Amino acid sequence: ADLTHVPGVEIAINWRPARAPGWAYFDVLPFPDGSLGLCIADVEGKGLPAALVMSSLQAAVRALASAETEPAALCERLNAIFCDQLPAERSISLFYARFDPRRRKLAYTNAGHLPPVIRRRDGAHARLTVGGVVLGRIPHWSYGQADVTLDAGTILRVRLDTPPAIR
């Protein structure tokens, strides 16, 4: 899908690794109802093992995400999958949201990722912190979810740096 033609939405990516190259994942998933899934994730670690985890995460997100799947439910399913697969030294931070451009509503959950920031036209800022822990560490975690309205001119900024892992 050509994301430059989604009415009322402008998506821009500025990719600048903060440290050594790692395994970050960014995806925009257009759904048949006109909504968009937005996914930003980072895997702890480097090299081929981290690349394989990220590849598995991308496949799982694309298989499980839909316009009907709530962000918190998606994270709970992903967490269950990765709690069974990840070694103890690895975790995944993930921010997932579903945006309905007609209603300008963003439903989101944050699984241990650095909190995205929304900046409103009037300069007000807010961090999107609702969610829970990184994926793959604590089985049966219940993720929180929140909704926010993105008025015209609102900017959503998400960073790809991974926060310190839970040890």
Buried (B, 14 or more C-beta within 10 A) or exposed (E): EEEEEBEEBEEEEEEEEEEEEBBBBBBBBBBEEBBBBBBBBBBBBEEEBBBEBBEBBBEBBEEBBBBEBBBBBBBBBBBBBBBEEBEEEBBBBBBBBBBBBEEBBBBBBBBBBBBBBBBEEEEEEEEBEBBBBBBBBEEEBEBBBBBBEBEEEBEBEBBBEBBEBEE
